[in-house]
Amino acid sequence: MAWALSDMTKQNYSFDAKTIIDKLRHPHLTDKIEVHYPLMFPCKDIYEKVNTTLEGLAVKDRLEGSPDFLED
């Protein structure tokens, strides 16, 4: 299974994301692949930043409308 990297930029990477975009629900299926080393996981850094750093968690809270970030 394979996905276009351009589609990966539209996905919410928080561990409790409620939805997956449609293009990621239906990956491209292939019978043959060519593996290049070292293997890379381009979305791992984004996932880690969103879910394990204060900066990422603060952005996630703002986007989800946490009352702690709403202006008076």
PDB file with one MODEL, atoms N, CA, C and O in Angstrom:
MODEL        1
ATOM      1  N   MET A   1       0.837  -1.172   0.000  1.00  0.00           N
ATOM      2  CA  MET A   1       0.000   0.000   0.000  1.00  0.00           C
ATOM      3  C   MET A   1       0.888   1.243   0.000  1.00  0.00           C
ATOM      4  O   MET A   1       1.937   1.272   0.643  1.00  0.00           O
ATOM      5  N   ALA A   2       0.455   2.252  -0.720  1.00  0.00           N
ATOM      6  CA  ALA A   2       1.236   3.485  -0.796  1.00  0.00           C
ATOM      7  C   ALA A   2       0.294   4.670  -0.885  1.00  0.00           C
ATOM      8  O   ALA A   2      -0.810   4.576  -1.422  1.00  0.00           O
ATOM      9  N   TRP A   3       0.759   5.790  -0.344  1.00  0.00           N
ATOM     10  CA  TRP A   3       0.001   7.037  -0.368  1.00  0.00           C
ATOM     11  C   TRP A   3       0.884   8.140  -0.928  1.00  0.00           C
ATOM     12  O   TRP A   3       2.106   8.085  -0.793  1.00  0.00           O
ATOM     13  N   ALA A   4       0.285   9.128  -1.549  1.00  0.00           N
ATOM     14  CA  ALA A   4       1.027  10.288  -2.040  1.00  0.00           C
ATOM     15  C   ALA A   4       1.371  11.187  -0.855  1.00  0.00           C
ATOM     16  O   ALA A   4       0.517  11.453  -0.009  1.00  0.00           O
ATOM     17  N   LEU A   5       2.604  11.652  -0.792  1.00  0.00           N
ATOM     18  CA  LEU A   5       2.997  12.543   0.293  1.00  0.00           C
ATOM     19  C   LEU A   5       2.164  13.814   0.303  1.00  0.00           C
ATOM     20  O   LEU A   5       1.903  14.372   1.369  1.00  0.00           O
ATOM     21  N   SER A   6       1.747  14.276  -0.858  1.00  0.00           N
ATOM     22  CA  SER A   6       0.936  15.499  -0.914  1.00  0.00           C
ATOM     23  C   SER A   6      -0.408  15.310  -0.200  1.00  0.00           C
ATOM     24  O   SER A   6      -0.971  16.281   0.305  1.00  0.00           O
ATOM     25  N   ASP A   7      -0.926  14.090  -0.149  1.00  0.00           N
ATOM     26  CA  ASP A   7      -2.164  13.833   0.582  1.00  0.00           C
ATOM     27  C   ASP A   7      -1.920  13.786   2.088  1.00  0.00           C
ATOM     28  O   ASP A   7      -2.826  14.078   2.868  1.00  0.00           O
ATOM     29  N   MET A   8      -0.728  13.429   2.498  1.00  0.00           N
ATOM     30  CA  MET A   8      -0.414  13.313   3.915  1.00  0.00           C
ATOM     31  C   MET A   8      -0.405  14.672   4.615  1.00  0.00           C
ATOM     32  O   MET A   8      -0.574  14.734   5.832  1.00  0.00           O
ATOM     33  N   THR A   9      -0.212  15.758   3.869  1.00  0.00           N
ATOM     34  CA  THR A   9      -0.164  17.086   4.484  1.00  0.00           C
ATOM     35  C   THR A   9      -1.537  17.560   4.943  1.00  0.00           C
ATOM     36  O   THR A   9      -1.634  18.514   5.715  1.00  0.00           O
ATOM     37  N   LYS A  10      -2.585  16.914   4.482  1.00  0.00           N
ATOM     38  CA  LYS A  10      -3.945  17.337   4.810  1.00  0.00           C
ATOM     39  C   LYS A  10      -4.508  16.604   6.032  1.00  0.00           C
ATOM     40  O   LYS A  10      -5.615  16.913   6.475  1.00  0.00           O
ATOM     41  N   GLN A  11      -3.776  15.653   6.573  1.00  0.00           N
ATOM     42  CA  GLN A  11      -4.260  14.823   7.672  1.00  0.00           C
ATOM     43  C   GLN A  11      -3.909  15.422   9.029  1.00  0.00           C
ATOM     44  O   GLN A  11      -2.841  16.009   9.202  1.00  0.00           O
ATOM     45  N   ASN A  12      -4.810  15.269   9.979  1.00  0.00           N
ATOM     46  CA  ASN A  12      -4.570  15.650  11.364  1.00  0.00           C
ATOM     47  C   ASN A  12      -3.754  14.524  12.002  1.00  0.00           C
ATOM     48  O   ASN A  12      -4.169  13.366  11.956  1.00  0.00           O
ATOM     49  N   TYR A  13      -2.600  14.843  12.595  1.00  0.00           N
ATOM     50  CA  TYR A  13      -1.711  13.825  13.143  1.00  0.00           C
ATOM     51  C   TYR A  13      -1.841  13.649  14.649  1.00  0.00           C
ATOM     52  O   TYR A  13      -1.050  12.916  15.243  1.00  0.00           O
ATOM     53  N   SER A  14      -2.804  14.290  15.282  1.00  0.00           N
ATOM     54  CA  SER A  14      -2.947  14.087  16.716  1.00  0.00           C
ATOM     55  C   SER A  14      -3.427  12.662  16.980  1.00  0.00           C
ATOM     56  O   SER A  14      -4.195  12.100  16.200  1.00  0.00           O
ATOM     57  N   PHE A  15      -2.966  12.090  18.086  1.00  0.00           N
ATOM     58  CA  PHE A  15      -3.263  10.691  18.377  1.00  0.00           C
ATOM     59  C   PHE A  15      -4.756  10.430  18.517  1.00  0.00           C
ATOM     60  O   PHE A  15      -5.199   9.294  18.351  1.00  0.00           O
ATOM     61  N   ASP A  16      -5.534  11.457  18.818  1.00  0.00           N
ATOM     62  CA  ASP A  16      -6.974  11.278  18.982  1.00  0.00           C
ATOM     63  C   ASP A  16      -7.774  11.930  17.852  1.00  0.00           C
ATOM     64  O   ASP A  16      -8.910  12.357  18.057  1.00  0.00           O
ATOM     65  N   ALA A  17      -7.184  12.003  16.673  1.00  0.00           N
ATOM     66  CA  ALA A  17      -7.880  12.589  15.524  1.00  0.00           C
ATOM     67  C   ALA A  17      -9.179  11.825  15.273  1.00  0.00           C
ATOM     68  O   ALA A  17      -9.216  10.596  15.331  1.00  0.00           O
ATOM     69  N   LYS A  18     -10.226  12.570  14.998  1.00  0.00           N
ATOM     70  CA  LYS A  18     -11.553  11.972  14.835  1.00  0.00           C
ATOM     71  C   LYS A  18     -11.783  11.386  13.438  1.00  0.00           C
ATOM     72  O   LYS A  18     -12.568  10.451  13.277  1.00  0.00           O
ATOM     73  N   THR A  19     -11.100  11.935  12.430  1.00  0.00           N
ATOM     74  CA  THR A  19     -11.352  11.499  11.058  1.00  0.00           C
ATOM     75  C   THR A  19     -10.050  11.271  10.299  1.00  0.00           C
ATOM     76  O   THR A  19      -8.988  11.767  10.675  1.00  0.00           O
ATOM     77  N   ILE A  20     -10.167  10.518   9.238  1.00  0.00           N
ATOM     78  CA  ILE A  20      -9.071  10.306   8.291  1.00  0.00           C
ATOM     79  C   ILE A  20      -9.574  10.821   6.947  1.00  0.00           C
ATOM     80  O   ILE A  20     -10.703  10.518   6.559  1.00  0.00           O
ATOM     81  N   ILE A  21      -8.765  11.587   6.236  1.00  0.00           N
ATOM     82  CA  ILE A  21      -9.220  12.116   4.948  1.00  0.00           C
ATOM     83  C   ILE A  21      -9.454  10.953   3.977  1.00  0.00           C
ATOM     84  O   ILE A  21      -8.813   9.907   4.076  1.00  0.00           O
ATOM     85  N   ASP A  22     -10.377  11.155   3.045  1.00  0.00           N
ATOM     86  CA  ASP A  22     -10.784  10.087   2.127  1.00  0.00           C
ATOM     87  C   ASP A  22      -9.628   9.490   1.335  1.00  0.00           C
ATOM     88  O   ASP A  22      -9.564   8.275   1.150  1.00  0.00           O
ATOM     89  N   LYS A  23      -8.722  10.329   0.869  1.00  0.00           N
ATOM     90  CA  LYS A  23      -7.622   9.808   0.045  1.00  0.00           C
ATOM     91  C   LYS A  23      -6.727   8.854   0.830  1.00  0.00           C
ATOM     92  O   LYS A  23      -6.083   7.985   0.241  1.00  0.00           O
ATOM     93  N   LEU A  24      -6.681   9.006   2.156  1.00  0.00           N
ATOM     94  CA  LEU A  24      -5.867   8.091   2.958  1.00  0.00           C
ATOM     95  C   LEU A  24      -6.615   6.805   3.293  1.00  0.00           C
ATOM     96  O   LEU A  24      -6.003   5.820   3.706  1.00  0.00           O
ATOM     97  N   ARG A  25      -7.916   6.810   3.120  1.00  0.00           N
ATOM     98  CA  ARG A  25      -8.701   5.595   3.351  1.00  0.00           C
ATOM     99  C   ARG A  25      -8.502   4.570   2.239  1.00  0.00           C
ATOM    100  O   ARG A  25      -8.721   3.377   2.444  1.00  0.00           O
ATOM    101  N   HIS A  26      -8.095   5.027   1.084  1.00  0.00           N
ATOM    102  CA  HIS A  26      -7.970   4.151  -0.083  1.00  0.00           C
ATOM    103  C   HIS A  26      -6.565   4.281  -0.682  1.00  0.00           C
ATOM    104  O   HIS A  26      -6.366   5.037  -1.632  1.00  0.00           O
ATOM    105  N   PRO A  27      -5.591   3.547  -0.131  1.00  0.00           N
ATOM    106  CA  PRO A  27      -4.228   3.652  -0.644  1.00  0.00           C
ATOM    107  C   PRO A  27      -4.091   3.011  -2.027  1.00  0.00           C
ATOM    108  O   PRO A  27      -4.921   2.210  -2.456  1.00  0.00           O
ATOM    109  N   HIS A  28      -3.027   3.392  -2.692  1.00  0.00           N
ATOM    110  CA  HIS A  28      -2.681   2.762  -3.966  1.00  0.00           C
ATOM    111  C   HIS A  28      -2.135   1.376  -3.657  1.00  0.00           C
ATOM    112  O   HIS A  28      -1.240   1.234  -2.823  1.00  0.00           O
ATOM    113  N   LEU A  29      -2.663   0.356  -4.319  1.00  0.00           N
ATOM    114  CA  LEU A  29      -2.190  -1.015  -4.111  1.00  0.00           C
ATOM    115  C   LEU A  29      -1.299  -1.419  -5.267  1.00  0.00           C
ATOM    116  O   LEU A  29      -1.599  -1.136  -6.427  1.00  0.00           O
ATOM    117  N   THR A  30      -0.206  -2.080  -4.943  1.00  0.00           N
ATOM    118  CA  THR A  30       0.726  -2.501  -5.975  1.00  0.00           C
ATOM    119  C   THR A  30       1.252  -3.900  -5.651  1.00  0.00           C
ATOM    120  O   THR A  30       1.284  -4.303  -4.488  1.00  0.00           O
ATOM    121  N   ASP A  31       1.661  -4.630  -6.679  1.00  0.00           N
ATOM    122  CA  ASP A  31       2.194  -5.981  -6.486  1.00  0.00           C
ATOM    123  C   ASP A  31       3.694  -5.984  -6.272  1.00  0.00           C
ATOM    124  O   ASP A  31       4.241  -6.921  -5.690  1.00  0.00           O
ATOM    125  N   LYS A  32       4.366  -4.933  -6.744  1.00  0.00           N
ATOM    126  CA  LYS A  32       5.822  -4.925  -6.702  1.00  0.00           C
ATOM    127  C   LYS A  32       6.307  -3.577  -6.173  1.00  0.00           C
ATOM    128  O   LYS A  32       5.804  -2.525  -6.567  1.00  0.00           O
ATOM    129  N   ILE A  33       7.282  -3.622  -5.284  1.00  0.00           N
ATOM    130  CA  ILE A  33       7.886  -2.394  -4.793  1.00  0.00           C
ATOM    131  C   ILE A  33       9.397  -2.506  -4.876  1.00  0.00           C
ATOM    132  O   ILE A  33       9.950  -3.604  -4.933  1.00  0.00           O
ATOM    133  N   GLU A  34      10.043  -1.377  -4.883  1.00  0.00           N
ATOM    134  CA  GLU A  34      11.496  -1.319  -4.855  1.00  0.00           C
ATOM    135  C   GLU A  34      11.875  -0.586  -3.573  1.00  0.00           C
ATOM    136  O   GLU A  34      11.534   0.583  -3.391  1.00  0.00           O
ATOM    137  N   VAL A  35      12.581  -1.281  -2.691  1.00  0.00           N
ATOM    138  CA  VAL A  35      12.922  -0.722  -1.385  1.00  0.00           C
ATOM    139  C   VAL A  35      14.273  -0.029  -1.466  1.00  0.00           C
ATOM    140  O   VAL A  35      15.238  -0.578  -1.998  1.00  0.00           O
ATOM    141  N   HIS A  36      14.328   1.180  -0.933  1.00  0.00           N
ATOM    142  CA  HIS A  36      15.574   1.934  -0.858  1.00  0.00           C
ATOM    143  C   HIS A  36      15.936   2.105   0.611  1.00  0.00           C
ATOM    144  O   HIS A  36      15.089   2.453   1.434  1.00  0.00           O
ATOM    145  N   TYR A  37      17.175   1.862   0.923  1.00  0.00           N
ATOM    146  CA  TYR A  37      17.633   2.004   2.314  1.00  0.00           C
ATOM    147  C   TYR A  37      18.429   3.272   2.471  1.00  0.00           C
ATOM    148  O   TYR A  37      19.100   3.680   1.523  1.00  0.00           O
ATOM    149  N   PRO A  38      18.391   3.916   3.617  1.00  0.00           N
ATOM    150  CA  PRO A  38      17.626   3.529   4.797  1.00  0.00           C
ATOM    151  C   PRO A  38      16.154   3.840   4.609  1.00  0.00           C
ATOM    152  O   PRO A  38      15.792   4.778   3.899  1.00  0.00           O
ATOM    153  N   LEU A  39      15.309   3.047   5.251  1.00  0.00           N
ATOM    154  CA  LEU A  39      13.867   3.302   5.213  1.00  0.00           C
ATOM    155  C   LEU A  39      13.576   4.613   5.922  1.00  0.00           C
ATOM    156  O   LEU A  39      14.194   4.929   6.939  1.00  0.00           O
ATOM    157  N   MET A  40      12.639   5.369   5.387  1.00  0.00           N
ATOM    158  CA  MET A  40      12.279   6.657   5.973  1.00  0.00           C
ATOM    159  C   MET A  40      10.788   6.665   6.278  1.00  0.00           C
ATOM    160  O   MET A  40       9.990   6.069   5.555  1.00  0.00           O
ATOM    161  N   PHE A  41      10.427   7.342   7.347  1.00  0.00           N
ATOM    162  CA  PHE A  41       9.036   7.510   7.744  1.00  0.00           C
ATOM    163  C   PHE A  41       8.781   9.005   7.866  1.00  0.00           C
ATOM    164  O   PHE A  41       8.896   9.566   8.956  1.00  0.00           O
ATOM    165  N   PRO A  42       8.432   9.660   6.749  1.00  0.00           N
ATOM    166  CA  PRO A  42       8.360  11.124   6.716  1.00  0.00           C
ATOM    167  C   PRO A  42       7.313  11.733   7.645  1.00  0.00           C
ATOM    168  O   PRO A  42       7.438  12.905   7.999  1.00  0.00           O
ATOM    169  N   CYS A  43       6.306  11.001   8.045  1.00  0.00           N
ATOM    170  CA  CYS A  43       5.259  11.558   8.907  1.00  0.00           C
ATOM    171  C   CYS A  43       5.570  11.383  10.394  1.00  0.00           C
ATOM    172  O   CYS A  43       4.900  11.980  11.236  1.00  0.00           O
ATOM    173  N   LYS A  44       6.565  10.581  10.723  1.00  0.00           N
ATOM    174  CA  LYS A  44       6.873  10.298  12.123  1.00  0.00           C
ATOM    175  C   LYS A  44       7.242  11.559  12.893  1.00  0.00           C
ATOM    176  O   LYS A  44       6.755  11.756  14.006  1.00  0.00           O
ATOM    177  N   ASP A  45       8.081  12.413  12.334  1.00  0.00           N
ATOM    178  CA  ASP A  45       8.491  13.640  13.029  1.00  0.00           C
ATOM    179  C   ASP A  45       7.306  14.551  13.318  1.00  0.00           C
ATOM    180  O   ASP A  45       7.213  15.134  14.398  1.00  0.00           O
ATOM    181  N   ILE A  46       6.399  14.672  12.349  1.00  0.00           N
ATOM    182  CA  ILE A  46       5.215  15.510  12.547  1.00  0.00           C
ATOM    183  C   ILE A  46       4.342  14.924  13.656  1.00  0.00           C
ATOM    184  O   ILE A  46       3.884  15.648  14.540  1.00  0.00           O
ATOM    185  N   TYR A  47       4.115  13.616  13.607  1.00  0.00           N
ATOM    186  CA  TYR A  47       3.302  12.957  14.635  1.00  0.00           C
ATOM    187  C   TYR A  47       3.908  13.168  16.014  1.00  0.00           C
ATOM    188  O   TYR A  47       3.199  13.509  16.960  1.00  0.00           O
ATOM    189  N   GLU A  48       5.222  12.967  16.133  1.00  0.00           N
ATOM    190  CA  GLU A  48       5.891  13.133  17.423  1.00  0.00           C
ATOM    191  C   GLU A  48       5.776  14.570  17.931  1.00  0.00           C
ATOM    192  O   GLU A  48       5.528  14.790  19.117  1.00  0.00           O
ATOM    193  N   LYS A  49       5.955  15.545  17.045  1.00  0.00           N
ATOM    194  CA  LYS A  49       5.880  16.947  17.461  1.00  0.00           C
ATOM    195  C   LYS A  49       4.476  17.297  17.943  1.00  0.00           C
ATOM    196  O   LYS A  49       4.319  17.946  18.978  1.00  0.00           O
ATOM    197  N   VAL A  50       3.460  16.875  17.204  1.00  0.00           N
ATOM    198  CA  VAL A  50       2.077  17.196  17.557  1.00  0.00           C
ATOM    199  C   VAL A  50       1.674  16.555  18.883  1.00  0.00           C
ATOM    200  O   VAL A  50       0.940  17.158  19.665  1.00  0.00           O
ATOM    201  N   ASN A  51       2.143  15.350  19.135  1.00  0.00           N
ATOM    202  CA  ASN A  51       1.645  14.582  20.275  1.00  0.00           C
ATOM    203  C   ASN A  51       2.549  14.543  21.499  1.00  0.00           C
ATOM    204  O   ASN A  51       2.117  14.101  22.564  1.00  0.00           O
ATOM    205  N   THR A  52       3.800  14.997  21.371  1.00  0.00           N
ATOM    206  CA  THR A  52       4.715  14.835  22.511  1.00  0.00           C
ATOM    207  C   THR A  52       5.465  16.105  22.896  1.00  0.00           C
ATOM    208  O   THR A  52       6.338  16.055  23.762  1.00  0.00           O
ATOM    209  N   THR A  53       5.147  17.248  22.272  1.00  0.00           N
ATOM    210  CA  THR A  53       5.818  18.487  22.660  1.00  0.00           C
ATOM    211  C   THR A  53       4.797  19.492  23.165  1.00  0.00           C
ATOM    212  O   THR A  53       3.631  19.454  22.772  1.00  0.00           O
ATOM    213  N   LEU A  54       5.235  20.386  24.033  1.00  0.00           N
ATOM    214  CA  LEU A  54       4.334  21.429  24.527  1.00  0.00           C
ATOM    215  C   LEU A  54       3.822  22.295  23.390  1.00  0.00           C
ATOM    216  O   LEU A  54       2.646  22.659  23.355  1.00  0.00           O
ATOM    217  N   GLU A  55       4.705  22.622  22.465  1.00  0.00           N
ATOM    218  CA  GLU A  55       4.304  23.449  21.322  1.00  0.00           C
ATOM    219  C   GLU A  55       3.216  22.753  20.505  1.00  0.00           C
ATOM    220  O   GLU A  55       2.216  23.376  20.150  1.00  0.00           O
ATOM    221  N   GLY A  56       3.401  21.485  20.208  1.00  0.00           N
ATOM    222  CA  GLY A  56       2.424  20.741  19.416  1.00  0.00           C
ATOM    223  C   GLY A  56       1.099  20.589  20.130  1.00  0.00           C
ATOM    224  O   GLY A  56       0.042  20.744  19.517  1.00  0.00           O
ATOM    225  N   LEU A  57       1.140  20.285  21.423  1.00  0.00           N
ATOM    226  CA  LEU A  57      -0.092  20.131  22.184  1.00  0.00           C
ATOM    227  C   LEU A  57      -0.835  21.456  22.320  1.00  0.00           C
ATOM    228  O   LEU A  57      -2.066  21.476  22.312  1.00  0.00           O
ATOM    229  N   ALA A  58      -0.101  22.568  22.444  1.00  0.00           N
ATOM    230  CA  ALA A  58      -0.741  23.884  22.529  1.00  0.00           C
ATOM    231  C   ALA A  58      -1.451  24.223  21.226  1.00  0.00           C
ATOM    232  O   ALA A  58      -2.573  24.727  21.250  1.00  0.00           O
ATOM    233  N   VAL A  59      -0.821  23.956  20.103  1.00  0.00           N
ATOM    234  CA  VAL A  59      -1.450  24.212  18.800  1.00  0.00           C
ATOM    235  C   VAL A  59      -2.694  23.349  18.662  1.00  0.00           C
ATOM    236  O   VAL A  59      -3.738  23.830  18.221  1.00  0.00           O
ATOM    237  N   LYS A  60      -2.593  22.082  19.034  1.00  0.00           N
ATOM    238  CA  LYS A  60      -3.728  21.171  18.961  1.00  0.00           C
ATOM    239  C   LYS A  60      -4.888  21.699  19.797  1.00  0.00           C
ATOM    240  O   LYS A  60      -6.031  21.673  19.339  1.00  0.00           O
ATOM    241  N   ASP A  61      -4.621  22.179  21.018  1.00  0.00           N
ATOM    242  CA  ASP A  61      -5.673  22.731  21.869  1.00  0.00           C
ATOM    243  C   ASP A  61      -6.316  23.957  21.234  1.00  0.00           C
ATOM    244  O   ASP A  61      -7.537  24.105  21.279  1.00  0.00           O
ATOM    245  N   ARG A  62      -5.517  24.831  20.647  1.00  0.00           N
ATOM    246  CA  ARG A  62      -6.080  26.026  19.993  1.00  0.00           C
ATOM    247  C   ARG A  62      -6.987  25.625  18.837  1.00  0.00           C
ATOM    248  O   ARG A  62      -8.066  26.193  18.668  1.00  0.00           O
ATOM    249  N   LEU A  63      -6.559  24.657  18.045  1.00  0.00           N
ATOM    250  CA  LEU A  63      -7.354  24.246  16.893  1.00  0.00           C
ATOM    251  C   LEU A  63      -8.650  23.559  17.310  1.00  0.00           C
ATOM    252  O   LEU A  63      -9.646  23.626  16.589  1.00  0.00           O
ATOM    253  N   GLU A  64      -8.645  22.909  18.446  1.00  0.00           N
ATOM    254  CA  GLU A  64      -9.837  22.208  18.913  1.00  0.00           C
ATOM    255  C   GLU A  64     -10.743  23.119  19.743  1.00  0.00           C
ATOM    256  O   GLU A  64     -11.788  22.675  20.218  1.00  0.00           O
ATOM    257  N   GLY A  65     -10.359  24.385  19.924  1.00  0.00           N
ATOM    258  CA  GLY A  65     -11.202  25.337  20.621  1.00  0.00           C
ATOM    259  C   GLY A  65     -11.205  25.174  22.129  1.00  0.00           C
ATOM    260  O   GLY A  65     -12.219  25.429  22.780  1.00  0.00           O
ATOM    261  N   SER A  66     -10.088  24.755  22.687  1.00  0.00           N
ATOM    262  CA  SER A  66     -10.013  24.627  24.135  1.00  0.00           C
ATOM    263  C   SER A  66     -10.338  25.972  24.777  1.00  0.00           C
ATOM    264  O   SER A  66      -9.833  26.999  24.322  1.00  0.00           O
ATOM    265  N   PRO A  67     -11.160  25.997  25.811  1.00  0.00           N
ATOM    266  CA  PRO A  67     -11.514  27.261  26.466  1.00  0.00           C
ATOM    267  C   PRO A  67     -10.307  27.992  27.047  1.00  0.00           C
ATOM    268  O   PRO A  67     -10.357  29.207  27.238  1.00  0.00           O
ATOM    269  N   ASP A  68      -9.246  27.284  27.324  1.00  0.00           N
ATOM    270  CA  ASP A  68      -8.032  27.927  27.853  1.00  0.00           C
ATOM    271  C   ASP A  68      -7.429  28.904  26.846  1.00  0.00           C
ATOM    272  O   ASP A  68      -6.674  29.793  27.240  1.00  0.00           O
ATOM    273  N   PHE A  69      -7.739  28.763  25.565  1.00  0.00           N
ATOM    274  CA  PHE A  69      -7.135  29.616  24.550  1.00  0.00           C
ATOM    275  C   PHE A  69      -8.118  30.603  23.928  1.00  0.00           C
ATOM    276  O   PHE A  69      -7.755  31.359  23.028  1.00  0.00           O
ATOM    277  N   LEU A  70      -9.358  30.597  24.405  1.00  0.00           N
ATOM    278  CA  LEU A  70     -10.328  31.551  23.865  1.00  0.00           C
ATOM    279  C   LEU A  70     -10.127  32.914  24.518  1.00  0.00           C
ATOM    280  O   LEU A  70      -9.886  33.017  25.720  1.00  0.00           O
ATOM    281  N   GLU A  71     -10.230  33.945  23.708  1.00  0.00           N
ATOM    282  CA  GLU A  71     -10.072  35.304  24.237  1.00  0.00           C
ATOM    283  C   GLU A  71     -11.315  35.715  24.991  1.00  0.00           C
ATOM    284  O   GLU A  71     -12.421  35.285  24.663  1.00  0.00           O
ATOM    285  N   ASP A  72     -11.133  36.559  26.016  1.00  0.00           N
ATOM    286  CA  ASP A  72     -12.265  37.072  26.801  1.00  0.00           C
ATOM    287  C   ASP A  72     -13.019  38.115  26.024  1.00  0.00           C
ATOM    288  O   ASP A  72     -14.003  38.663  26.520  1.00  0.00           O
TER     289      ASP A  72
ENDMDL
END
